[in-house]
Amino acid sequence: MKKSICLVLFLLCAVCLMGQNAGREVIKLKNGSVLKGEVVGELSDSLALQGADGSMFIFAISDIAERTKEAAHHATATAHGVTLRTAEPTLADTLAIEADLLKFPRLTQNGLRLKERELKTLFADNPVAARHFRIASDLGRITEILEFASGFILGWELVNVGLLNKEFNTPLACIGAGSFVGALCLNIAVNNQAREAVRAYNSGIESLVSPRSDDLSLSIGATSGGVGLRITF
């Protein structure tokens, strides 16, 4: 009974401390397990760790083999390219996007336009953003090929008809026009995928910047296994 009461009190202390960022830690247990997260509660013999997905781990201090701080960093654009910073991200680190029907969309951070390799660095820690950006990049390359093909074919026809006085090659001109229309359609998909990448990346930044809610509610009621304690935060 005493252990149950102590555990409940320990959980309450941990929840109350969640709003205070103690920094990410790497906990290596004696059984070989490695856990990463924020320490949200600590007693003389127990420790509570919250993982990045919200999971809560509670274990005895005596089970810890090694405890270190994780070097937190995030990528951000500078005048010399994208660099890794240890400072906490801010809303200024979010991305902005300008769509373009004829070109790959313009993506900027802190007023600086980013190149493809720099965007890959930014998205490296965000799998959803990285996936959408990879699709946008692949489609963008196909779009460039179609644009080049349409420009070459239509330009060739103009030279033949206007300068060389040859007959207008309708099938070839249709291929050129079709390539141009296909490039426009693909570029719409490129812009959509780039927007999704930016949305996923910005959501990740905003989740780090936005403070957690300190609202806490506690309710006790009957469950199938007896009396239960529900904590909502």
N, C-alpha and C positions, 0 to 999 in steps of 0.2 A: 504493500500500500504506500509506504514511504517513497519507494522508487518511482511509483506512478505519479505521485504528487510532485516529486522533484522533476520528473520528465516534463510534466505539464508546465510547471513554472519556468523550466528551461526554454521550452518552446515559446512561451509568452515573451520572455526576455529577448529571444532571437527575433521574433516578429517585430517587437518594438524597436529593435536596432536596425531593421532593414533599410530604413531611410538614410542611415549614416553609412556612406561608402567607405569601407575599411580597406578597399583595394583588392584586386584579384590575387589569390594565393594558389600555389601548387603544393598539394598535400600528397606525399608518397607514404602509403601504409606499409606495414611490415609484411603483409601478405602479397605485396607487389603491385597493388592497385594504385593508380595515380588519379587524383581528383583535382579539378580546377574550379575556382569560383570565389565568391566573396564570403568572408567569415562574418556571419550575422549574429553569432552568439558564442560565448566562451566562458566555461566555468573552470574550476581548478582541475577537474578530471574529465571534462567532456567538451566537445567543440561542434558547432553547427556550421555547415558550409552550404551555401546556395549556388547551384550550378547556373550556367548561362541560360539553360532552358527552364529555369525556375525550380528544378528539383532540389529537395532538401536532404542533406546527408548529416547524420549525427553519429559520432563515433567517439570512443574513449581516447584521451590524450596518449595513453600508454600504447595505443595501436599505431601511432605515428612514427615513421622511421625518419622522415625528412620533411621539412617545411620551409618553403622559399617563396619570395614574391615574384610574380610574373611581370616581366617588363612590358607594360602596356604601351602600344603605339598605334598610330593610324597614319595613313598616307594623305598628303595634301599637296596642292600645286604651289610652286614658287616660280620666281622668274627664271630659275635654272632648271626647271622640270619638276617632276614629282619626287618628294622626299618623305622619309618617315619621321614623324614627330612623336615625342613622348607626352606632349601636352594633351589635355583632354580635348576632344573635338567640340566644335561650336556650330551653331546654325550657319555661320559663314562658310563652313566646309561643305555645305550641300551643293549639288550640281544644278546648273541651269541648262536648258536645251532650247535651241532654235531650229525648227524643222525647215527643210529645204527639199522641194520636189525634185530638183535636178542634181543635188549633191548629198553627201553624207551629212546628217545633221550636225550642227555646231554645238559642242558641249563645253561649258566653261565652269570654272570653280574660282572663286575670289576674283572674278573678272578676267581670268587667264584662260585662253583657249587651250584645250588638251588634245594631244595627239593620241593615236591608237595605242601605242605601247604604254603611255602614261595612264590611259584609262584602264588598261589591263591591270596595272599596278594598283590602282584605286579599288578595282572590283575584286581583287584577289581574295579578300577576306569575306566577301559576300557572294555565296554560291549562286543565289537567284539572279543578282545583278550581272554576275559573270556569264551566266548561261544566256541571258537575253542579249548581252552585248556581243557574245560570240556568234549568235545567230545573225545579229545585225551586221557584223563585220563580214560574215560569209556571204550574205545576200548582197552586201555592198559591193563586193568584188565581182559578183555576177552582173550586177547593175552596170558597173564600169565597162565590162566587156560588151554588153548590149549597146551601151551608149556609143562606144567606139565604133562598133560594127555599123550601127545606124548612121552615124556621122560619115563614115567612110563610104558606105553604099550610096547614100543620098548625094554626097559631095561628088562622087564619081559620075553619077547620072547628070548632075548639073553641068559638069565639065564636058561630058559627051554631047549633051544636047545644045548647050550654050556656046561652046568653043569649037567643038569638032563637028557640029551639025549632024550628029548621028541620030538614029531613031530612038524615041523614048522607050526604054525597056521597062514595061509595066510590071512584070513579075518581080524583077530585081528591086524596083522602087517599092513594091508592096512589102518585100522582105525588110527593106530598110525602115519603112514606116512602122511595120509590125515590131521590129526590134526596139524602136523608140518608145512605142506604147508599152511594150513589155518592161522596158527600163523604168518608165514612170510608175507602173503598177508595183514593181519590185521595190522601188524606192519608198513607196508608201509603207510597205511592210517593214523596210529598214527603219524608217522613222518611228513606227509603232513599237518595234522591238527596242530601239534606243530609249524611247520614253519609259518602257517598262523597266529597263535597266536603271535609269535615273530614279524612277519612283522607288524601286527596291533599295537602292543605295541611300537615298535621302531618308527613307523610313528607318533604316538602320542607324543613321546619324541622329535622327530626331528621338529615337528610343533611348539613346545614350544621353542625350542632352536633357530630355524631359525628366523632371523629378518624379520619383515614385509617389504614389498616394500614401499618405500617412493614416488614412482611415482604417480603423480596426474595429471589428465587431466580434463578439464572443457569445456563443450560445451553447447551452448544455441540454441534451435531450436523450430520449431512449433510442437505442438501436437494437439490431438483432442479437448483438453480442453483449448487451448491457447498456450502461450509461456512456454516451459519447460526448466528446468536446469538439465543437466546430469553430475554427478560427477563420475569419474572412478579412482579407486586406487587399 
